[in-house]
Structure formats: structure tokens, C-alpha cells
Amino acid sequence: NGRLDAIEVVFSEPIFDVSVSQLSFVIAGYTVVGWSTGDAADDDRIFVLLAEKADVDTHVEPQVFYQPGNPLLIDLHGVALAGLGARATDGAGPALLSAAATEDSALVTLEFSEPVVGSNGTIGVSSFVYNNGGGSGASRFVNLTDADGSDRNLTLVLDLPASALDSPDSIGVRNGHLVDAKGNSVPSGLISLAVTTFAKATGPPASSGVSRTLALAGVAAV
């Protein structure tokens, strides 16, 4: 969803998971809410879990601090980890946040959590997946009118103008096709296409041809 929820911490050798305490870790600008062992217990890494922020932040590289506490974090030989500080590297891929279209327009705007570029240097229509969930209306992308993702947005063109028929449709990025400045890929997966529709204007009711006059029939105090 474009928001950091964990920091992977890698050690020089395996550690005892029972010696880990979330209270020993401080992530600058974030609230630590827990930790996870990751792939296996007592290996050389853990994940420090964060409370997600309101704003997108997949590009952020926060400072990570370890403060020895109780218990002390120890390796499999009982050696304790000294206090440390290090800046996290960006390992989070950009997230596709939204895909928006307006009724009677063939343009679809994609918004990402950070600037994106093509993994091969260019961005083309083939980098995207269009799932015609409704089975009618638009069914594919045919062009891009804005292939510059430096502002976190891209604009694609549908084969037909968008309509309410396209509300069940979804859109995604092919795995490995779009990356951020550090080479992290946009994850594959589909998000719903949001189509803004408008009420159609209608004319006044047809006249019956009969002339009527409204008159006061009476008044009463009650």
C-alpha cells in the first residue's frame, strides 16, 4: 500500500530469537510495534515491525538504532550485541496506489508511491496488465500519453472510452517492468479501476397540452 511496515535487520551471524526485545530498537521517525523472526528462528535476521504512516514512504531510508536492554541480544555463543546505529537501505518497491478514469474519456491515470522508471530504460504499454473483469467495455491499453513517472504518475490510453461497464476491471504492472531509483520493482498484483461517472442530463417533462392555473382555495388559522 506504499507505506513501510517493517525494517529488516541483518546481523553478522545467527542470534537467539529469545534474546530479542522490540524495546531495544528505535527507528527514527517511526513507532516500533513489534518484531518478527522472518524466514527461520535463530537465523541472522529479524524484522522490526512499524506502525504505518498516513503518507506514502517506500522511498524513505530511516536511521536504525539498537540500545542494549534486558534481555541482551546475543548470538548462538552468548556474545552480546553492542549498541549500534545504521541507516536503512531502500529495499521497498514502489506501490501502485490507484488507477483512475473518467466516464467518456479513454485516459487512465496511474499513481505510484514514488517515482518510477522502466527497468530497461523505457516504459511501454506491454508493462501493464488490464483485466476486463466486467467482460465488456474497455479491454486493453493501446498507448501511453505520459510515460514520465518522475512525478509518480503515468497516463495510459484504453481501447474504448471508460464507462460504468469498466468498474469491475482491474489493472496491474508486470513483474520486474517498473522500478524505483534504487532498482526495486513494483510488485505484481491488480488494483481496481476507479471510474468517475456523471448523471446524464434529462429534459423537462413533456407537456400534456392542457392549460392549468393555480389559485388560492382558502386560508384557515389552526
Steps between C-alpha positions, in 0.01 A plus 500: 500500500800730465573521873789342689393243757833334586877539498713193433798492738786269397776394740848366431402157635193316635342621824271352763150628429408474870751777569321748272294784647317756290575756772869486406439632147430860405412591142530875445164653410303178560326314781621145559207266567669160511740269323494182290752219465468499122573184302645287782562512873848574631637609164693818419206739452180633649231743388421798721131579448382858460173688531412615148498873431221687326729615218669272248864432590643209300794727409598581861828367649461555877776486757493180709635489857556205734523573871606203719224421744356213699535242360825559315493394135753217472639271231498120523825515702359738759683809374290815544444754226640844578295814440493610139349736250464457125296649219259260334541445128197532274372148439131580452360503148264776385132421550228559242257705708215579263370473145244767410291574192213734417191395310517565124879544512747230395775632730599311815732659758715271711644631827801341671648546846826638356652586159531207260701422187511208261739226606643504146503880482160550338136449599266344244143371482628143531605574859138505615223246554133585435247254640159546339308377801164618370542325165389806304604860441873574487723195486863611460750783486603626157737788577664727758461878493723550806786253542700724739460354848718759675186662646370158617231500230458331162215543251386218273237480226221241486366345182156650582385796710442400861148441626315345792552166322870523593449533876567124555830523308845497659852605407851391590869525412688202359761366739839665459391755238494818715753591770590786732831690506662217701384224265220366720215362287135592517337183640268312269134493596178668390312801635148606406439759230304793646269653239340836579156513338257788461121515513358545153304823441130459431254749348184639663191275507294510183194728504158337499358787294249591776527850650470516879487794742595480864270704731462553872219274631473646852686574823440385857656568837571181688 
